[in-house]
Amino acid sequence: RCRARGIDLRIVYLGAGSEPQSYQPAQELAVDLVRAAAVESGSPFFDSREALSGCDECFLPRDGHFTPVGHRRLARFLAETVLVRETGAP
């Protein structure tokens, strides 16, 4: 439906936590399944975990939601990766 209306669907995985290496196997499987579904549908897949890696101040303690710092870092990631595909430049 998106393509029929001229909308390019992009799928972004929002990582929770500052250390992507700490993800449990089930969470990694979920990411792999979402990535595979994106590929199958022809939609680009973006994984924000690396952009947020090591940024403890990006997440609320014991919560996983973004702080203002995390929102800014995510916005930069989106501008430099996801939106570049549309315009060709950040």
N, C-alpha and C positions, 0 to 999 in steps of 0.2 A: 504494500500500500504506500509506503514511503516513496519508493522510486516512481510510482505512478503519479505522484504529486510533486516530483522534482526535489524530494527531500533525501539527502544522503544520511543514512543512519550510521552513527559511530558508537561503538560500545567501549566504555571506559570502566575498568575495574578500579574501585576505590579501596585501596588497602587500608587496613586498620592496624595501627601499631607501628613503631619506628624500626622494627627489625623484621624484614621479610623472611629471613632465614628461620624465624621462630614459628612459621606457619605449620600447623599440623598437616599430616598427609591428606586428611579429608578436605581441608581448605584448599590445598594445592589441587586436588582432584576437581573441586568445584571451579577453580580458575581455569583449569584445562578444559572442562566441559563447556564453559562459557566461551572460551577462545575458539574451541572447535565449532560451536554453533555460529559464532561470528564468521569464521572462515567459510563454513558451509553456506551461509546466507549471502556471502560476498560483502559483508560489512567489515570495515577495519576494526581491529581490537587494539586497545591501548591499556597498558598496565601501569598504574601510578605508584606501585609499591617501591620501585627503585628511586623515584623522585622524592619519596618520603622517608627513605631509609636513613636511619641514624638521627632522625629529627624528633627527639623526645618532646620538645616544646611544641610540636605540631599537633599533639593529641592531649585531650583532657586525661588526667590521671585516672586509671581504673575505669575508664569510660569508653575510649576508642573514638569519640567524636572529635572533629577538628577544632582547634583553637583558632584565633585570628591568624596566627603564624601559619598554621596548617592550611587554612583557606587561601592565603596568599601564595604559598608554595604550590598548592594544587592549581590555582589560577595560572601561575607561570607555566606549569607543566602543560596545561590545556592549550595555552596560547602558543607554546613552542612546539607542540606536537599535533594535537588534534585539529586545531584551527589552521595550522600551516597547510594542511592538505587541501583546504578550501581555497585559500587565497594564493598559495605558493610562497608566502613570506610571512614572518611573524608580525 
